[in-house]
Amino acid sequence: MIDSILSEREAKNGLHVTAIAIHIFNETIDLFDAPENSLNYEVLKKKVNSILASEVKKKKGGKYLKVINPKTGKGSRGFYKMRFKRGS
C-alpha cells in the first residue's frame, strides 16, 4: 500500500510519514466496525515509519529514499519518496 501511495504523480517529490499514514488509515477504516477492533492511527504511523526507515537503511535494493533538503544537503525528517530504477 505504501508503494501505491508513493508512486502516485503527486508524491513524486516525496511525502511525510503522517500523510502516508493518514492515507492508509482512511483506506482501511471501516465505518461499521466496532471502535475497539479498528486500527489505531498512532500504531499505524509508527509501523509505517519503521518500514520506511528500515528500507532506507538497506545498502542495496531499498525501495524508498529520504527526501534531501536542498539548503542543508541532509535528509528531511519524516519525508520519503520512491527509488526509481534507471534504464528499465
Steps between C-alpha positions, in 0.01 A plus 500: 500500500792735570629428149175607339486822703859604429482407133216747435582805291433740792757318715782532247693737730420298812244491780518527876436192713182653645353553152576140407352369826185713461452370148535137612276559803225652284524214250474228766247652740166325520209715617299202614777339703511536877749766621696250707558287188615784278866575438651766724644792299806548724593132478456512122720809473779335701485187282513702178792702636692186599442338160620807313801555728613138467469511121710819481778340705538206260827513306360346180150471370317737733169618356494841665725804541501789744422835338810720503463857626670724241609757759674262739579208269367257763192283507178672601358346814201278425490561122536203265468430127527203265836390363462466126721262304680655204493344160219250556 
